[in-house]
Amino acid sequence: KRLTRVEDWPVLPIVNEQEIETFVRRFRLQDEKTSTRRYLASMSVVFEPETVLDLLRNLNIPFSETQARPMLLLPVLEDVDGYRLWDNHWWAESWAQMDLSNIPAPMVLPLGDPEDRAMLDVEDVLLSDTQSMAALAKRYNVDTVVIAHALATEAGRLDVSVYQYSAAGSRLFVRNYKGRRNSAELAGEAVDDILSAFAIEWKQTSVVEVGDQVTFTVAADYERMGDWLTMLERLEAASFIKSMDIHVLTSQGAILSLAYTGSVDQLASNLAQSDMLLREEKNGWRLKLRR
Protein backbone atom coordinates (compact mmCIF):
# COMPACT_ATOMS: atom_id res chain seq x y z
CA LYS A 1 0.00 0.00 0.00
CA ARG A 2 2.89 2.34 0.67
CA LEU A 3 3.95 2.10 -3.00
CA THR A 4 0.50 2.28 -4.61
CA ARG A 5 -2.42 4.66 -4.89
CA VAL A 6 -5.46 4.32 -2.64
CA GLU A 7 -7.71 3.63 -5.62
CA ASP A 8 -5.59 0.60 -6.52
CA TRP A 9 -5.65 -1.00 -3.06
CA PRO A 10 -8.76 -3.14 -3.79
CA VAL A 11 -6.86 -5.03 -6.54
CA LEU A 12 -3.70 -5.67 -4.53
CA PRO A 13 -3.12 -9.43 -4.21
CA ILE A 14 -3.33 -11.39 -0.97
CA VAL A 15 -0.02 -13.19 -0.50
CA ASN A 16 -0.07 -16.47 1.42
CA GLU A 17 2.42 -17.49 4.11
CA GLN A 18 4.53 -19.57 1.72
CA GLU A 19 4.82 -16.80 -0.86
CA ILE A 20 5.61 -14.05 1.62
CA GLU A 21 9.02 -15.56 2.36
CA THR A 22 10.17 -14.76 -1.19
CA PHE A 23 9.33 -11.07 -0.66
CA VAL A 24 11.19 -10.58 2.63
CA ARG A 25 14.93 -9.98 2.70
CA ARG A 26 15.26 -9.65 6.47
CA PHE A 27 13.46 -8.43 9.56
CA ARG A 28 14.44 -7.13 12.99
CA LEU A 29 12.69 -7.09 16.35
CA GLN A 30 13.16 -4.18 18.74
CA ASP A 31 11.78 -3.02 22.08
CA GLU A 32 10.78 -6.55 23.06
CA LYS A 33 8.60 -6.87 26.16
CA THR A 34 7.25 -10.08 27.66
CA SER A 35 4.82 -10.91 30.42
CA THR A 36 2.94 -14.00 31.52
CA ARG A 37 0.12 -13.14 29.12
CA ARG A 38 1.58 -11.47 26.08
CA TYR A 39 4.63 -10.55 24.00
CA LEU A 40 5.15 -7.09 22.51
CA ALA A 41 7.79 -5.91 20.05
CA SER A 42 8.38 -3.52 17.18
CA MET A 43 9.22 -5.29 13.92
CA SER A 44 11.09 -3.71 11.00
CA VAL A 45 10.88 -5.54 7.68
CA VAL A 46 13.15 -5.09 4.65
CA PHE A 47 11.58 -6.42 1.46
CA GLU A 48 13.19 -7.69 -1.75
CA PRO A 49 12.52 -4.64 -3.95
CA GLU A 50 12.60 -6.27 -7.38
CA THR A 51 10.38 -9.15 -6.25
CA VAL A 52 7.76 -6.72 -4.97
CA LEU A 53 7.97 -4.48 -8.05
CA ASP A 54 7.80 -7.44 -10.43
CA LEU A 55 4.59 -8.53 -8.73
CA LEU A 56 3.05 -5.10 -9.26
CA ARG A 57 4.27 -4.95 -12.87
CA ASN A 58 2.82 -8.37 -13.67
CA LEU A 59 -0.54 -7.24 -12.30
CA ASN A 60 -0.33 -3.89 -14.17
CA ILE A 61 -0.65 -1.97 -10.90
CA PRO A 62 0.99 1.49 -11.05
CA PHE A 63 3.47 2.18 -8.27
CA SER A 64 5.89 4.75 -6.91
CA GLU A 65 9.31 3.63 -5.74
CA THR A 66 10.67 7.08 -4.86
CA GLN A 67 10.31 9.38 -1.88
CA ALA A 68 9.67 13.09 -2.00
CA ARG A 69 12.42 15.38 -0.78
CA PRO A 70 12.20 15.74 3.00
CA MET A 71 10.24 18.71 4.32
CA LEU A 72 10.88 20.60 7.55
CA LEU A 73 7.90 20.25 9.89
CA LEU A 74 7.08 22.88 12.52
CA PRO A 75 4.19 21.89 14.84
CA VAL A 76 2.54 24.99 16.35
CA LEU A 77 0.00 24.61 19.15
CA GLU A 78 -2.63 27.24 19.95
CA ASP A 79 -4.64 26.63 23.13
CA VAL A 80 -5.83 28.51 26.20
CA ASP A 81 -2.20 29.13 27.15
CA GLY A 82 -1.45 30.91 23.87
CA TYR A 83 0.84 29.95 20.97
CA ARG A 84 3.69 27.48 21.34
CA LEU A 85 6.35 26.49 18.84
CA TRP A 86 9.54 25.44 20.60
CA ASP A 87 8.16 24.54 24.03
CA ASN A 88 7.40 20.89 24.73
CA HIS A 89 3.72 20.16 24.08
CA TRP A 90 1.49 17.22 23.18
CA TRP A 91 1.03 18.34 19.55
CA ALA A 92 4.77 18.18 18.86
CA GLU A 93 5.04 14.90 20.76
CA SER A 94 2.34 13.37 18.56
CA TRP A 95 4.52 14.03 15.51
CA ALA A 96 7.72 12.91 17.23
CA GLN A 97 6.18 9.50 17.95
CA MET A 98 5.73 8.82 14.23
CA ASP A 99 8.26 7.37 11.80
CA LEU A 100 8.64 10.44 9.61
CA SER A 101 11.52 9.04 7.54
CA ASN A 102 10.20 5.82 5.97
CA ILE A 103 7.13 7.30 4.32
CA PRO A 104 6.39 8.57 0.78
CA ALA A 105 6.62 12.24 1.82
CA PRO A 106 9.21 12.29 4.64
CA MET A 107 9.50 15.10 7.15
CA VAL A 108 12.18 16.37 9.51
CA LEU A 109 11.50 17.78 12.95
CA PRO A 110 13.86 20.60 14.01
CA LEU A 111 16.14 20.27 17.01
CA GLY A 112 14.60 23.24 18.76
CA ASP A 113 18.02 24.29 20.02
CA PRO A 114 19.11 27.89 20.69
CA GLU A 115 20.16 28.35 17.06
CA ASP A 116 16.71 27.31 15.83
CA ARG A 117 15.01 29.61 18.33
CA ALA A 118 17.20 32.54 17.30
CA MET A 119 16.35 32.03 13.63
CA LEU A 120 12.58 31.65 14.00
CA ASP A 121 10.00 32.30 16.73
CA VAL A 122 6.27 31.73 16.83
CA GLU A 123 5.55 35.35 15.84
CA ASP A 124 7.57 34.82 12.64
CA VAL A 125 5.43 31.78 11.85
CA LEU A 126 2.15 33.58 12.52
CA LEU A 127 3.26 36.48 10.31
CA SER A 128 4.38 34.08 7.54
CA ASP A 129 7.94 35.39 7.65
CA THR A 130 9.17 33.42 4.65
CA GLN A 131 12.68 34.84 4.92
CA SER A 132 13.17 33.43 8.43
CA MET A 133 11.59 30.13 7.41
CA ALA A 134 13.88 29.91 4.37
CA ALA A 135 16.91 30.43 6.61
CA LEU A 136 15.78 27.61 8.89
CA ALA A 137 15.08 25.39 5.87
CA LYS A 138 18.62 26.01 4.64
CA ARG A 139 20.00 24.83 7.98
CA TYR A 140 18.20 21.51 7.55
CA ASN A 141 18.97 21.25 3.82
CA VAL A 142 15.33 21.19 2.72
CA ASP A 143 13.37 23.15 0.14
CA THR A 144 9.97 23.10 1.84
CA VAL A 145 8.69 24.12 5.27
CA VAL A 146 5.40 22.73 6.61
CA ILE A 147 3.62 24.52 9.45
CA ALA A 148 1.07 22.31 11.23
CA HIS A 149 -0.94 24.81 13.30
CA ALA A 150 -3.26 23.04 15.75
CA LEU A 151 -6.10 25.00 17.38
CA ALA A 152 -7.23 23.30 20.59
CA THR A 153 -9.43 25.75 22.48
CA GLU A 154 -12.65 23.72 22.50
CA ALA A 155 -13.21 20.37 24.24
CA GLY A 156 -13.63 17.44 21.87
CA ARG A 157 -12.43 19.40 18.85
CA LEU A 158 -9.11 19.90 17.08
CA ASP A 159 -8.70 22.18 14.06
CA VAL A 160 -5.46 21.95 12.09
CA SER A 161 -4.28 24.41 9.43
CA VAL A 162 -1.38 23.07 7.38
CA TYR A 163 0.74 25.68 5.58
CA GLN A 164 3.35 24.65 3.03
CA TYR A 165 6.06 27.12 2.00
CA SER A 166 8.70 26.71 -0.72
CA ALA A 167 10.38 28.72 -3.46
CA ALA A 168 7.49 27.72 -5.73
CA GLY A 169 4.98 29.48 -3.46
CA SER A 170 2.68 28.61 -0.58
CA ARG A 171 -0.55 26.72 -0.03
CA LEU A 172 -2.93 25.85 2.78
CA PHE A 173 -5.27 23.03 3.65
CA VAL A 174 -7.44 22.67 6.75
CA ARG A 175 -8.60 19.59 8.66
CA ASN A 176 -11.16 19.41 11.49
CA TYR A 177 -11.47 16.59 14.02
CA LYS A 178 -14.26 15.99 16.54
CA GLY A 179 -15.10 13.26 19.01
CA ARG A 180 -15.67 12.30 22.60
CA ARG A 181 -11.99 12.68 23.30
CA ASN A 182 -9.81 15.55 24.34
CA SER A 183 -7.72 17.43 21.80
CA ALA A 184 -4.53 15.57 22.66
CA GLU A 185 -6.25 12.23 21.99
CA LEU A 186 -7.49 13.53 18.64
CA ALA A 187 -3.91 14.44 17.70
CA GLY A 188 -2.98 10.89 16.64
CA GLU A 189 -5.84 10.79 14.15
CA ALA A 190 -4.87 14.22 12.85
CA VAL A 191 -1.21 13.31 12.34
CA ASP A 192 -2.11 10.11 10.47
CA ASP A 193 -4.56 11.99 8.26
CA ILE A 194 -2.13 14.79 7.39
CA LEU A 195 0.71 12.39 6.58
CA SER A 196 -1.70 10.41 4.41
CA ALA A 197 -2.69 13.57 2.54
CA PHE A 198 0.93 14.34 1.70
CA ALA A 199 1.54 10.71 0.67
CA ILE A 200 -1.48 10.68 -1.64
CA GLU A 201 -0.38 13.94 -3.25
CA TRP A 202 3.15 12.65 -3.80
CA LYS A 203 1.94 9.40 -5.36
CA GLN A 204 -0.22 11.30 -7.84
CA THR A 205 2.93 12.83 -9.31
CA SER A 206 5.37 9.96 -8.83
CA VAL A 207 3.35 6.82 -9.60
CA VAL A 208 4.34 5.31 -12.94
CA GLU A 209 1.80 3.54 -15.11
CA VAL A 210 3.07 0.17 -16.28
CA GLY A 211 3.79 0.58 -19.99
CA ASP A 212 6.30 1.30 -22.72
CA GLN A 213 9.47 3.30 -22.23
CA VAL A 214 10.12 6.61 -23.95
CA THR A 215 13.58 7.71 -25.14
CA PHE A 216 14.70 11.27 -25.70
CA THR A 217 17.95 13.22 -26.04
CA VAL A 218 19.14 15.73 -23.46
CA ALA A 219 22.19 17.98 -23.15
CA ALA A 220 23.83 17.88 -19.72
CA ASP A 221 25.61 21.07 -18.61
CA TYR A 222 28.27 21.20 -15.89
CA GLU A 223 31.39 23.21 -15.08
CA ARG A 224 33.83 20.47 -14.06
CA MET A 225 34.19 16.73 -14.35
CA GLY A 226 33.43 16.31 -10.66
CA ASP A 227 29.97 17.75 -11.32
CA TRP A 228 29.54 15.30 -14.20
CA LEU A 229 30.37 12.36 -11.96
CA THR A 230 27.83 13.61 -9.43
CA MET A 231 25.22 13.98 -12.15
CA LEU A 232 26.00 10.52 -13.55
CA GLU A 233 25.63 8.93 -10.12
CA ARG A 234 22.26 10.62 -9.60
CA LEU A 235 21.01 9.64 -13.05
CA GLU A 236 21.92 6.02 -12.45
CA ALA A 237 20.00 6.10 -9.15
CA ALA A 238 16.89 7.77 -10.62
CA SER A 239 14.03 5.28 -10.54
CA PHE A 240 12.24 6.69 -13.62
CA ILE A 241 15.30 6.21 -15.85
CA LYS A 242 15.56 2.66 -17.17
CA SER A 243 18.60 3.04 -19.44
CA MET A 244 21.06 5.70 -20.53
CA ASP A 245 23.45 6.11 -23.46
CA ILE A 246 26.26 8.69 -23.55
CA HIS A 247 26.85 10.00 -27.09
CA VAL A 248 29.17 12.96 -26.44
CA LEU A 249 31.28 13.66 -23.35
CA THR A 250 33.45 16.76 -22.82
CA SER A 251 34.87 18.61 -19.82
CA GLN A 252 31.82 20.90 -19.67
CA GLY A 253 28.94 19.01 -21.21
CA ALA A 254 27.49 15.74 -22.46
CA ILE A 255 24.80 14.55 -24.86
CA LEU A 256 22.69 11.70 -23.47
CA SER A 257 19.81 9.50 -24.51
CA LEU A 258 17.53 8.66 -21.60
CA ALA A 259 14.92 5.91 -21.66
CA TYR A 260 12.27 6.51 -19.02
CA THR A 261 8.79 5.51 -17.93
CA GLY A 262 5.92 7.85 -17.12
CA SER A 263 5.62 11.39 -18.44
CA VAL A 264 8.40 13.92 -18.95
CA ASP A 265 6.91 16.03 -16.15
CA GLN A 266 7.16 13.04 -13.82
CA LEU A 267 10.74 12.49 -14.95
CA ALA A 268 11.58 16.13 -14.22
CA SER A 269 9.99 15.83 -10.77
CA ASN A 270 11.90 12.61 -10.13
CA LEU A 271 15.20 14.24 -11.08
CA ALA A 272 14.38 17.29 -8.95
CA GLN A 273 14.33 15.02 -5.91
CA SER A 274 18.04 14.46 -6.61
CA ASP A 275 18.70 18.18 -7.09
CA MET A 276 18.79 18.10 -10.89
CA LEU A 277 16.90 20.53 -13.11
CA LEU A 278 15.46 19.24 -16.39
CA ARG A 279 13.82 21.80 -18.66
CA GLU A 280 12.99 22.32 -22.31
CA GLU A 281 14.65 25.23 -24.10
CA LYS A 282 14.56 26.46 -27.71
CA ASN A 283 17.35 24.11 -28.76
CA GLY A 284 16.08 21.06 -26.85
CA TRP A 285 16.09 19.53 -23.39
CA ARG A 286 18.83 20.51 -20.96
CA LEU A 287 19.89 19.07 -17.62
CA LYS A 288 22.00 20.60 -14.87
CA LEU A 289 22.65 20.30 -11.16
CA ARG A 290 20.59 22.52 -8.88
CA ARG A 291 23.23 22.62 -6.13
Sine and cosine of phi, psi and omega as CSV:
sin_phi,cos_phi,sin_psi,cos_psi,sin_omega,cos_omega
0.00,0.00,-0.52,0.85,-0.02,-1.00
-0.90,0.43,-0.47,0.88,-0.05,-1.00
-1.00,-0.03,-0.28,0.96,-0.17,-0.98
-0.89,-0.46,0.24,-0.97,0.00,-1.00
-0.98,0.18,0.44,-0.90,-0.03,-1.00
-0.84,0.54,-0.64,0.77,-0.05,-1.00
-0.92,0.38,-0.28,0.96,0.03,-1.00
-0.99,-0.11,-0.09,1.00,-0.04,-1.00
-0.86,0.50,-0.60,0.80,-0.02,-1.00
-0.88,0.47,-0.38,0.93,-0.03,-1.00
-0.98,-0.19,0.07,1.00,0.07,-1.00
-0.92,0.40,0.66,-0.75,-0.07,-1.00
-0.96,0.27,0.43,-0.90,0.14,-0.99
-1.00,-0.09,0.88,-0.48,-0.06,-1.00
-0.99,-0.10,0.77,-0.64,-0.02,-1.00
-0.98,0.18,0.11,-0.99,-0.10,-1.00
-0.89,0.46,-0.57,0.82,0.00,-1.00
-0.95,0.33,-0.64,0.77,-0.03,-1.00
-0.95,0.31,-0.54,0.84,-0.12,-0.99
-0.88,0.48,-0.47,0.88,-0.02,-1.00
-0.88,0.48,-0.53,0.85,-0.02,-1.00
-0.96,0.28,-0.27,0.96,-0.03,-1.00
-1.00,-0.08,-0.27,0.96,-0.10,-1.00
-0.98,-0.20,0.81,-0.58,0.07,-1.00
-1.00,0.09,-0.73,0.68,0.04,-1.00
-0.27,-0.96,0.27,-0.96,0.09,-1.00
-0.59,-0.81,0.33,-0.95,-0.05,-1.00
-0.63,-0.77,0.67,-0.75,0.04,-1.00
-0.97,-0.24,0.70,-0.72,0.01,-1.00
-0.70,-0.71,0.31,-0.95,0.07,-1.00
0.79,0.61,0.72,0.70,-0.03,-1.00
-0.95,0.31,0.70,-0.71,0.05,-1.00
-0.68,-0.73,0.72,-0.69,-0.01,-1.00
-0.80,-0.61,0.49,-0.87,0.11,-0.99
-0.58,-0.81,-0.05,-1.00,0.00,-1.00
-0.94,0.35,-0.29,0.96,-0.08,-1.00
-0.93,-0.38,-0.46,0.89,-0.10,-1.00
-0.46,-0.89,0.24,-0.97,0.02,-1.00
-0.80,-0.60,0.77,-0.64,0.01,-1.00
-0.83,-0.56,0.62,-0.79,0.06,-1.00
-0.28,-0.96,0.38,-0.92,0.14,-0.99
-0.99,-0.15,0.76,-0.65,-0.05,-1.00
-0.90,-0.44,0.80,-0.60,0.09,-1.00
-0.96,-0.29,0.76,-0.65,-0.06,-1.00
-0.88,-0.48,0.74,-0.67,0.12,-0.99
-0.94,-0.33,0.86,-0.51,-0.06,-1.00
-1.00,-0.08,0.34,-0.94,0.13,-0.99
-0.98,0.21,0.96,-0.30,-0.16,-0.99
-0.87,0.50,-0.73,0.68,-0.06,-1.00
-0.92,0.39,-0.56,0.83,0.03,-1.00
-0.90,0.43,-0.69,0.73,0.02,-1.00
-0.92,0.40,-0.71,0.71,-0.03,-1.00
-0.93,0.38,-0.59,0.80,0.06,-1.00
-0.89,0.46,-0.62,0.79,0.04,-1.00
-0.87,0.49,-0.71,0.70,0.00,-1.00
-0.92,0.39,-0.64,0.77,0.03,-1.00
-0.89,0.46,-0.70,0.71,-0.03,-1.00
-0.89,0.45,-0.46,0.89,0.02,-1.00
-1.00,-0.10,0.07,1.00,-0.01,-1.00
0.83,0.56,0.64,0.77,0.04,-1.00
-0.98,-0.18,0.89,-0.46,0.02,-1.00
-0.88,0.48,0.52,-0.85,-0.03,-1.00
-0.51,-0.86,0.31,-0.95,0.10,-1.00
-0.86,-0.51,0.80,-0.60,0.01,-1.00
-0.93,-0.38,0.26,0.97,0.00,-1.00
-0.87,-0.49,0.39,-0.92,0.12,-0.99
-0.98,-0.22,0.47,-0.88,0.16,-0.99
-0.94,0.34,0.31,-0.95,0.12,-0.99
-0.90,0.43,0.63,-0.77,0.00,-1.00
-0.84,0.54,0.55,-0.84,0.04,-1.00
-0.89,-0.45,0.56,-0.83,0.04,-1.00
-0.99,0.10,0.82,-0.57,-0.06,-1.00
-0.96,-0.28,0.79,-0.61,0.04,-1.00
-0.86,-0.50,0.98,-0.21,0.04,-1.00
-0.99,0.17,0.85,-0.52,0.02,-1.00
-0.92,-0.40,0.78,-0.62,0.01,-1.00
-0.95,-0.32,0.75,-0.66,0.11,-0.99
-0.87,-0.50,0.91,-0.42,0.03,-1.00
-0.64,-0.77,-0.29,-0.96,-0.07,-1.00
-0.90,0.43,-0.30,0.95,0.02,-1.00
-1.00,0.00,0.00,1.00,0.01,-1.00
0.95,-0.31,-0.45,-0.89,-0.03,-1.00
-0.98,-0.20,0.67,-0.74,0.02,-1.00
-0.69,-0.73,0.75,-0.66,0.05,-1.00
-0.90,-0.44,-0.85,0.52,-0.11,-0.99
-1.00,-0.05,-0.35,0.94,0.01,-1.00
-0.92,0.38,0.46,-0.89,0.06,-1.00
-0.92,0.39,0.76,-0.65,0.04,-1.00
-0.42,-0.91,0.31,-0.95,-0.13,-0.99
-0.90,0.43,-0.46,0.89,0.00,-1.00
-0.93,0.37,-0.70,0.72,0.06,-1.00
-0.92,0.40,-0.62,0.78,0.01,-1.00
-0.90,0.43,-0.56,0.83,0.03,-1.00
-0.89,0.46,-0.60,0.80,0.06,-1.00
-0.96,0.27,-0.64,0.77,-0.05,-1.00
-0.91,0.42,-0.42,0.91,0.00,-1.00
-0.97,0.24,-0.22,0.98,-0.05,-1.00
-1.00,0.00,0.46,-0.89,0.17,-0.99
-0.99,0.15,0.98,-0.19,-0.07,-1.00
-1.00,-0.06,0.02,1.00,-0.04,-1.00
-0.99,-0.12,-0.72,0.70,-0.11,-0.99
-1.00,-0.06,0.84,0.54,0.01,-1.00
-0.67,-0.74,0.31,-0.95,-0.05,-1.00
-0.84,0.54,-0.64,0.77,0.01,-1.00
-0.88,-0.48,0.99,0.12,-0.11,-0.99
-0.93,0.37,0.42,-0.91,0.01,-1.00
-0.73,-0.69,0.40,-0.92,0.00,-1.00
-0.84,-0.54,0.78,-0.63,0.11,-0.99
-1.00,0.00,0.69,-0.73,-0.01,-1.00
-0.94,0.33,0.31,-0.95,0.01,-1.00
-0.94,0.35,-0.54,0.84,-0.06,-1.00
0.96,0.29,0.42,0.91,-0.02,-1.00
-0.99,0.12,0.05,-1.00,-0.03,-1.00
-0.82,0.57,-0.57,0.82,0.00,-1.00
-0.91,0.41,-0.68,0.74,0.07,-1.00
-0.86,0.51,-0.73,0.68,-0.06,-1.00
-0.90,0.44,-0.54,0.84,0.03,-1.00
-0.96,0.29,-0.50,0.87,-0.04,-1.00
-0.99,0.15,-0.51,0.86,-0.11,-0.99
-0.48,-0.88,0.75,-0.66,0.12,-0.99
-0.85,-0.53,0.08,-1.00,-0.11,-0.99
-0.90,0.43,-0.51,0.86,0.05,-1.00
-0.90,0.43,-0.62,0.78,0.05,-1.00
-0.87,0.49,-0.65,0.76,0.00,-1.00
-0.91,0.41,-0.73,0.68,-0.04,-1.00
-0.90,0.43,-0.48,0.88,0.02,-1.00
-1.00,-0.03,0.09,1.00,-0.01,-1.00
0.81,0.58,0.76,0.65,0.02,-1.00
-0.97,0.25,1.00,0.02,-0.09,-1.00
-0.92,0.39,-0.46,0.89,0.02,-1.00
-0.91,0.41,-0.70,0.71,0.03,-1.00
-0.92,0.38,-0.63,0.78,0.02,-1.00
-0.92,0.39,-0.61,0.79,0.03,-1.00
-0.90,0.43,-0.60,0.80,0.03,-1.00
-0.91,0.42,-0.66,0.75,0.03,-1.00
-0.93,0.37,-0.62,0.78,0.04,-1.00
-0.88,0.48,-0.64,0.77,0.02,-1.00
-0.88,0.47,-0.62,0.79,0.01,-1.00
-0.87,0.49,-0.58,0.81,-0.04,-1.00
-0.99,-0.16,0.17,0.99,0.08,-1.00
0.83,0.55,0.73,0.68,0.06,-1.00
-0.81,-0.58,0.31,-0.95,0.02,-1.00
-0.98,-0.19,-0.31,0.95,-0.15,-0.99
-0.78,-0.62,0.66,-0.75,0.09,-1.00
-0.91,-0.42,0.75,-0.66,0.04,-1.00
-0.92,-0.40,0.84,-0.55,0.08,-1.00
-0.98,-0.22,0.89,-0.45,0.07,-1.00
-0.97,-0.25,0.99,-0.13,-0.11,-0.99
-0.99,-0.12,0.95,-0.32,-0.02,-1.00
-0.99,-0.15,0.80,-0.60,0.06,-1.00
-0.97,-0.25,0.91,-0.41,-0.07,-1.00
-0.77,-0.64,0.94,0.35,-0.02,-1.00
-0.93,-0.38,-0.01,1.00,-0.04,-1.00
-0.77,-0.64,0.73,-0.68,-0.04,-1.00
-0.88,0.47,0.68,-0.73,0.04,-1.00
0.95,0.30,0.33,0.95,-0.02,-1.00
-0.55,-0.83,0.65,-0.76,0.07,-1.00
-0.66,-0.75,0.86,-0.51,0.03,-1.00
-0.93,-0.36,0.79,-0.62,-0.06,-1.00
-0.84,-0.54,0.83,-0.56,0.12,-0.99
-0.96,-0.28,0.83,-0.56,-0.05,-1.00
-0.94,-0.35,0.91,-0.42,0.01,-1.00
-0.97,-0.26,0.70,-0.72,0.02,-1.00
-0.84,-0.54,0.84,-0.54,-0.04,-1.00
-0.87,-0.50,0.72,-0.70,0.10,-1.00
-0.43,-0.91,0.03,-1.00,0.03,-1.00
-0.89,0.45,-0.42,0.91,-0.01,-1.00
-0.98,0.22,-0.20,0.98,-0.01,-1.00
0.72,-0.70,-0.33,-0.95,-0.02,-1.00
-0.70,-0.71,0.34,-0.94,0.07,-1.00
-0.45,-0.89,0.23,-0.97,-0.08,-1.00
-0.61,-0.79,0.68,-0.74,0.26,-0.97
-0.69,-0.73,0.47,-0.88,-0.13,-0.99
-0.84,-0.54,0.65,-0.76,0.06,-1.00
-0.78,-0.63,0.60,-0.80,0.01,-1.00
-0.82,-0.57,0.68,-0.73,-0.05,-1.00
-0.75,-0.66,0.73,-0.69,0.00,-1.00
-0.72,-0.69,0.38,-0.92,0.05,-1.00
0.23,-0.97,0.09,-1.00,0.01,-1.00
-1.00,0.08,0.75,0.67,0.02,-1.00
-0.68,-0.73,0.32,-0.95,0.06,-1.00
-0.98,0.20,0.16,-0.99,-0.09,-1.00
-0.87,0.49,-0.64,0.77,-0.01,-1.00
-0.89,0.45,-0.58,0.81,0.01,-1.00
-0.96,0.28,-0.45,0.90,0.07,-1.00
-0.97,0.23,-0.26,0.97,-0.09,-1.00
-0.88,0.47,-0.63,0.77,0.00,-1.00
-0.87,0.50,-0.69,0.72,0.05,-1.00
-0.88,0.47,-0.66,0.75,-0.02,-1.00
-0.90,0.43,-0.71,0.70,-0.01,-1.00
-0.88,0.48,-0.73,0.69,0.02,-1.00
-0.85,0.52,-0.69,0.73,-0.05,-1.00
-0.91,0.41,-0.68,0.74,-0.02,-1.00
-0.93,0.37,-0.68,0.73,0.05,-1.00
-0.88,0.47,-0.62,0.78,0.04,-1.00
-0.90,0.44,-0.62,0.78,0.01,-1.00
-0.89,0.46,-0.68,0.73,0.04,-1.00
-0.92,0.39,-0.62,0.79,0.01,-1.00
-0.90,0.43,-0.70,0.71,0.01,-1.00
-0.88,0.48,-0.70,0.72,0.01,-1.00
-0.88,0.48,-0.69,0.72,-0.01,-1.00
-0.90,0.44,-0.67,0.74,-0.02,-1.00
-0.90,0.43,-0.53,0.85,0.01,-1.00
-0.89,0.46,-0.47,0.88,0.00,-1.00
-0.99,-0.15,-0.34,0.94,-0.12,-0.99
-0.94,-0.34,-0.26,0.97,0.00,-1.00
-0.93,0.37,0.71,-0.70,-0.02,-1.00
-0.96,-0.29,0.81,-0.59,0.11,-0.99
-0.93,0.36,0.66,-0.75,0.03,-1.00
-0.94,0.33,0.85,-0.52,-0.03,-1.00
-0.04,-1.00,-0.32,-0.95,-0.08,-1.00
-0.97,0.26,0.40,-0.92,0.07,-1.00
-1.00,0.04,0.45,-0.89,0.06,-1.00
-0.88,-0.48,0.66,-0.75,0.01,-1.00
-0.89,-0.47,0.71,-0.71,0.10,-1.00
-0.56,-0.83,0.26,-0.97,-0.06,-1.00
-0.98,-0.21,0.65,-0.76,-0.02,-1.00
-0.65,-0.76,0.59,-0.81,0.08,-1.00
-0.99,-0.12,0.82,-0.57,0.02,-1.00
-0.99,-0.13,0.79,-0.61,-0.01,-1.00
-0.94,-0.34,0.70,-0.71,0.06,-1.00
-0.39,-0.92,0.26,-0.97,-0.08,-1.00
-0.98,-0.18,-0.39,0.92,-0.03,-1.00
-0.52,-0.86,0.30,-0.95,-0.06,-1.00
-0.91,0.41,-0.47,0.88,0.06,-1.00
-0.88,0.47,-0.61,0.80,0.06,-1.00
-0.92,0.40,-0.61,0.79,0.04,-1.00
-0.89,0.46,-0.67,0.74,0.01,-1.00
-0.90,0.43,-0.61,0.79,0.07,-1.00
-0.90,0.44,-0.71,0.71,0.01,-1.00
-0.89,0.46,-0.69,0.73,-0.01,-1.00
-0.88,0.47,-0.68,0.73,0.01,-1.00
-0.88,0.47,-0.65,0.76,-0.01,-1.00
-0.95,0.32,-0.59,0.80,0.05,-1.00
-0.90,0.43,-0.67,0.75,-0.01,-1.00
-0.92,0.40,-0.44,0.90,-0.01,-1.00
-1.00,0.00,-0.20,0.98,-0.06,-1.00
-0.93,0.36,0.82,-0.58,-0.11,-0.99
-0.94,0.34,-0.46,0.89,-0.03,-1.00
-0.97,0.25,-0.40,0.92,-0.04,-1.00
-1.00,0.05,0.84,-0.54,-0.06,-1.00
-0.99,-0.16,-0.45,0.89,0.08,-1.00
-0.37,-0.93,0.34,-0.94,-0.07,-1.00
-0.52,-0.85,0.70,-0.71,0.08,-1.00
-0.85,-0.53,0.71,-0.70,0.03,-1.00
-0.98,-0.20,0.90,-0.44,-0.04,-1.00
-1.00,-0.09,-0.65,0.76,-0.01,-1.00
-0.70,-0.71,0.69,-0.72,0.02,-1.00
-0.66,-0.75,0.87,-0.50,0.05,-1.00
-0.80,-0.61,-0.05,-1.00,-0.03,-1.00
-0.95,0.30,-0.25,0.97,-0.04,-1.00
-0.72,-0.69,0.25,0.97,0.02,-1.00
-0.02,-1.00,0.30,-0.95,0.01,-1.00
-0.52,-0.86,0.45,-0.90,0.10,-0.99
-0.92,-0.39,0.83,-0.56,-0.10,-1.00
-0.82,-0.57,0.45,-0.89,0.24,-0.97
-0.93,-0.37,0.82,-0.57,-0.01,-1.00
-0.91,-0.42,0.79,-0.61,0.13,-0.99
-0.98,-0.19,0.81,-0.58,-0.10,-1.00
-0.65,-0.76,0.27,-0.96,0.10,-0.99
-0.94,-0.35,0.35,-0.94,-0.04,-1.00
1.00,0.07,-0.32,-0.95,0.01,-1.00
-0.99,-0.14,0.25,-0.97,0.01,-1.00
-0.92,0.39,-0.51,0.86,0.07,-1.00
-0.91,0.41,-0.64,0.77,0.06,-1.00
-0.91,0.41,-0.63,0.78,0.04,-1.00
-0.88,0.47,-0.71,0.71,0.01,-1.00
-0.88,0.48,-0.65,0.76,0.03,-1.00
-0.91,0.41,-0.64,0.77,0.03,-1.00
-0.89,0.46,-0.68,0.73,0.01,-1.00
-0.94,0.35,-0.53,0.85,0.02,-1.00
-0.89,0.45,-0.48,0.88,0.05,-1.00
-0.90,0.43,-0.39,0.92,0.05,-1.00
-0.97,-0.24,0.36,0.93,0.05,-1.00
0.88,0.48,0.68,0.74,0.13,-0.99
-0.84,-0.54,0.63,-0.78,-0.05,-1.00
-0.94,-0.34,0.89,-0.46,0.06,-1.00
-0.93,-0.36,0.83,-0.56,0.02,-1.00
-0.52,-0.85,0.42,-0.91,-0.01,-1.00
-1.00,-0.08,0.78,-0.62,0.05,-1.00
-0.88,-0.47,-0.02,-1.00,-0.07,-1.00
-0.86,0.51,-0.57,0.82,-0.05,-1.00
-0.99,-0.17,0.29,0.96,0.08,-1.00
0.85,-0.53,-0.14,-0.99,-0.03,-1.00
-0.99,0.15,0.66,-0.75,0.00,-1.00
-0.76,-0.65,0.53,-0.85,-0.05,-1.00
-0.76,-0.65,0.70,-0.72,0.07,-1.00
-0.49,-0.87,0.27,-0.96,0.06,-1.00
-0.97,0.23,0.63,-0.78,0.06,-1.00
-0.99,0.13,-0.49,0.87,-0.03,-1.00
-0.44,-0.90,0.00,0.00,0.00,0.00
